[in-house]
Amino acid sequence: MKKLSTTVLLLAVAIAAQDAQACGEVMYRMGGALRYHAFITHHPAQILLYDGTASAAHRIDKNDMQMFNENLEKAGHHVTVVDSPAALGKALAQHQYDVIISFAGDLQAIQPQLANISHEPALIPVFQRGDADTTRKQYPLALNDDANINQFLKTIEQTMKSRGT
């Protein structure tokens, strides 16, 4: 009788537990709605973000650009934004930067400025989707314009780590 009641009890628990979900499984099934996005860098960088004429061609919203800057800073990087070749030259003369992020359309304005500085920062150009593949040889850090903040953070982190800073 004791074996029968134990068997019935185990069977009841097994049937009831069939619909149980592991901790976090519900969030996974919801498409990751509550993912943890925090990223703190181990290699903080001085980043110069060139917001030139090409950002208008890409139709970048100023709020999106501000959010991008804030996310870089939350990760531990220091971000400076310039919007003209003159401001770029002044910023490069006053400070040493580790990384410059710019749209590919602004590279012609940036490259002459980079020739005049002693410490060459890593250049992360942002290309339209089809253009990045053809220029990846010249710019190995190039990212597509649909890259998310995590891809930028990963690229910056790998660049800083490879430079030993």
Secondary structure, 3 states (H helix, E strand, C coil): CHHHHHHHHHHHHHHHHCCCCCCCHHHHHCCCCCCCCCCCCCCCCEEEEECCHHHHHCCCCHHHHHHHHHHHHHCCCEEEEECCHHHHHHHHHHCCCCEEEEEHHHHHHHHHHHCCCCCCCEEEEEECCCHHHHHCCCCCCCEECCCCHHHHHHHHHHHHHHHCC
